[in-house]
C-alpha cells in the first residue's frame, strides 16, 4: 500500500512538470520561431518481490511474487525543432529560414546565441538587430570576416543566392549555422539558444518579408493539457483512498471495543 502511495506521488510530480511545459507551449503559440518543448518520461526500474513463506517439509523457501513498478520519473525536456509555417509580413527586415539552420547573433557582452526568430530591426547606429537589441551576424563579402551586419540608411535586399545587398551592392551573407545534434542546444530566453559544435550551412533558403510561426499545435496541446489535469486528479484520488485506508489501519484495526 505504501508502495502504491509512492507510485502515485512520483506520477503527480511528473504530471506537474508536464503541465508547466504544456502551459508554456500554449503561452507561446503566437511567438515567432518558437519551438515546443516535450517532457520525456521514463519508468523507474522494476523490482522483484519475494518472500520466504513457501514452506516445504517445515523449511522456508524463497518464492518470487512478481515484478513491481514504482511509476514514472522525468527523463528530459526535449525540444521539437520541426519548422513552423511561414507568415507573410511584407516587412523588409523580417526573415524566415526555409530549412535546417539558425541565425547567429551577438549580444552586447560579446556572447553568441542562435535563433529562428528573424523579426529584426535596424538600430540607431544602422545595425541589423533582434527585438532585444542583439546584433545579427553576417560574413562581410569584402573581408570574409564575421561581424554585425551594418545597413545604415541603405535598402536591404536578399538575393536568390541568400546574399545580402545594400543599395544594390552585395555586402554580406547571413551567418546561418546548423547542429547535427540538436541536443547540444539549450533555450536561454528571448527565443535564443545556447549551443556548441555549430556547422556553417547555406543549404537553406532565406525568405525576406516572412516570419516563421510557432510550431505549437494549439488544439493538440490543449488536449494534452486537459489529459494531464485529469491524470493528476486521478492520482490525487488514489492517494486520498490510500490515506483513508491507512488511517483505518492505524486507528481502527485491533482496537479493543
C-alpha positions in Angstrom: 0.0 0.0 0.0 2.9 2.4 0.9 4.5 1.5 -2.5 1.3 2.5 -4.2 1.4 5.8 -2.5 5.0 6.5 -3.7 4.0 5.4 -7.3 1.1 7.9 -7.3 3.3 10.7 -5.9 6.0 10.2 -8.5 3.4 10.3 -11.2 2.0 13.5 -9.9 5.4 15.1 -9.8 6.0 14.2 -13.5 2.5 15.4 -14.4 3.1 18.7 -12.6 6.2 19.3 -14.6 4.4 18.3 -17.8 1.6 20.7 -17.1 4.1 23.6 -16.7 5.7 22.7 -20.1 2.4 22.4 -21.9 1.1 25.7 -20.4 4.3 27.4 -21.6 3.8 26.0 -25.1 0.3 27.4 -25.2 1.5 30.8 -24.0 4.0 30.8 -27.0 1.6 29.6 -29.7 2.0 33.0 -31.4 5.7 33.6 -30.6 7.8 33.9 -33.8 10.1 31.0 -34.3 9.2 29.3 -31.0 9.8 25.5 -30.8 7.6 23.5 -28.5 9.0 21.5 -25.6 8.0 18.0 -24.7 8.6 16.2 -21.3 10.1 12.8 -21.8 9.1 10.4 -19.0 10.9 7.2 -18.1 9.7 4.3 -15.9 11.7 3.5 -12.7 13.4 0.1 -12.8 11.1 -2.6 -11.7 11.9 -4.7 -8.6 11.2 -8.3 -8.0 9.1 -9.0 -4.9 9.7 -12.2 -3.0 9.1 -13.8 0.4 10.1 -16.8 2.4 6.6 -18.1 3.1 6.9 -21.2 0.9 7.4 -24.0 3.4 8.5 -27.4 2.3 8.9 -30.1 5.0 9.0 -27.3 7.6 11.8 -25.4 5.8 11.1 -21.9 4.4 12.0 -21.4 0.8 12.2 -18.2 -1.2 9.4 -17.6 -3.7 9.0 -14.9 -6.3 5.8 -12.9 -6.2 6.3 -10.9 -9.4 7.6 -7.5 -10.5 6.6 -4.1 -9.2 7.0 -0.8 -10.9 7.5 2.4 -8.9 5.9 4.6 -11.6 7.5 7.2 -13.8 10.1 9.9 -13.5 11.2 12.8 -15.6 13.9 11.8 -18.1 14.5 15.0 -20.0 12.9 18.1 -21.5 13.1 17.7 -25.3 12.6 20.4 -27.9 10.8 19.7 -31.1 12.7 21.6 -33.9 10.1 21.0 -36.6 9.8 24.0 -38.9 6.8 26.3 -38.3 4.6 27.8 -41.1 5.9 30.9 -42.9 3.8 34.0 -42.5 4.0 36.9 -44.9 4.6 40.3 -43.2 5.9 42.4 -46.2 8.4 43.9 -43.7 11.8 44.5 -45.3 13.6 43.4 -42.1 11.7 40.2 -41.4 13.3 37.0 -42.5 12.4 33.3 -42.3 14.7 30.3 -42.8 13.4 27.6 -45.0 15.4 24.6 -44.0 17.6 23.4 -41.2 19.5 26.4 -39.7 19.7 29.2 -37.2 20.6 32.9 -37.4 23.7 33.7 -35.4 23.5 36.7 -33.1 25.8 38.6 -30.7 24.7 40.3 -27.5 26.4 43.4 -26.0 28.6 41.2 -23.8 30.1 39.5 -27.0 28.3 36.3 -26.3 27.0 34.3 -29.2 23.4 32.9 -29.4 21.3 31.3 -32.1 17.7 31.9 -33.1 15.0 31.0 -35.6 13.2 34.3 -34.9 14.0 36.5 -37.9 12.0 39.6 -36.7 14.8 42.1 -37.0 15.1 45.9 -36.8 17.7 48.5 -37.7 19.0 50.3 -34.6 20.0 53.9 -34.3 23.6 53.1 -35.3 22.4 51.4 -38.5 23.0 47.8 -37.4 20.6 44.9 -38.0 19.5 43.7 -34.6 17.0 41.4 -32.9 14.0 42.7 -31.0 16.1 42.5 -27.8 18.9 44.5 -29.4 21.4 41.7 -30.1 23.5 42.1 -33.3 22.7 39.9 -36.2 25.9 38.4 -37.6 27.0 38.1 -41.2 30.0 37.4 -43.2 31.5 40.5 -44.9 31.9 39.9 -48.6 35.0 42.1 -48.8 36.9 40.9 -45.8 35.4 37.5 -45.2 35.1 38.4 -41.5 32.2 37.6 -39.3 30.7 40.8 -38.0 27.4 42.6 -37.1 25.5 43.4 -40.3 25.7 47.2 -41.0 22.8 48.6 -43.1 23.0 52.3 -42.3 20.3 54.2 -44.3 20.5 51.8 -47.2 18.0 49.4 -48.7 18.5 45.8 -47.7 17.6 43.1 -50.2 18.1 39.3 -50.1 19.3 37.8 -53.3 18.4 34.4 -54.7 21.8 33.1 -53.5 20.9 34.2 -50.0 23.5 37.1 -50.1 22.5 40.5 -48.7 22.6 43.5 -51.0 22.6 47.0 -49.6 21.7 49.7 -52.1 22.4 47.1 -54.9 25.8 46.1 -53.7 26.4 42.6 -52.3 27.8 43.2 -48.8 27.1 40.2 -46.6 25.9 36.7 -46.2 23.9 35.8 -43.1 25.8 33.6 -40.7 23.5 30.6 -40.8 24.6 27.5 -38.9 23.1 24.1 -38.1 23.7 21.4 -35.5 24.0 17.7 -36.2 22.9 17.0 -32.7 20.2 19.5 -31.6 20.5 18.1 -28.0 23.5 20.5 -27.9 21.1 23.4 -27.9 19.5 24.8 -24.8 17.0 27.6 -24.5 18.3 30.8 -22.8 15.3 33.1 -23.0 14.2 35.7 -25.6 13.8 32.9 -28.1 17.5 32.4 -28.2 19.6 29.2 -27.8 23.0 28.4 -26.4 24.8 25.8 -28.5 28.1 24.1 -29.4 29.6 22.3 -32.4 27.9 24.6 -34.9 28.3 23.9 -38.6 28.0 26.7 -41.2 25.5 26.0 -43.9 24.0 27.6 -46.9 21.7 24.6 -47.8 18.7 26.7 -46.9 16.5 29.5 -48.4 16.1 32.8 -46.7 12.7 34.4 -47.4 12.5 38.2 -46.9 9.2 39.7 -45.8 8.3 36.5 -44.0 8.5 35.2 -40.4 8.4 31.6 -39.2 5.5 30.9 -36.9 5.5 28.8 -33.7 5.4 25.1 -34.4 3.0 24.5 -31.4 -0.2 22.7 -32.4 -2.7 24.6 -30.3 -5.5 22.1 -30.5 -3.3 19.1 -29.7 -1.6 21.0 -26.9 -4.9 22.0 -25.3 -6.0 18.3 -25.4 -2.7 17.3 -23.8 -3.3 19.9 -21.1 -6.8 18.5 -20.3 -5.5 15.0 -20.3 -2.7 15.9 -17.9 -5.1 17.6 -15.5 -7.4 14.6 -15.5 -4.5 12.2 -14.8 -3.3 14.4 -12.0 -6.8 14.4 -10.4 -7.0 10.6 -10.8 -3.7 10.2 -8.9 -5.0 12.6 -6.2 -8.0 10.3 -5.7 -5.7 7.3 -5.4 -3.6 9.0 -2.7 -6.8 10.0 -0.8 -8.1 6.4 -0.9 -4.8 5.0 0.3 -4.6 7.7 3.0 -8.1 6.8 4.2 -7.2 3.1 4.3 -4.0 3.7 6.2 -5.9 5.8 8.7 -8.3 3.0 9.3 -5.4 0.5 9.7 -3.7 2.8 12.2 -6.7 3.9 14.2 -9.4 1.2 14.0 -8.0 -2.3 13.3 -7.0 -4.0 16.5 -8.8 -1.5 18.7 -10.4 -3.1 21.7 -14.1 -2.2 21.8 
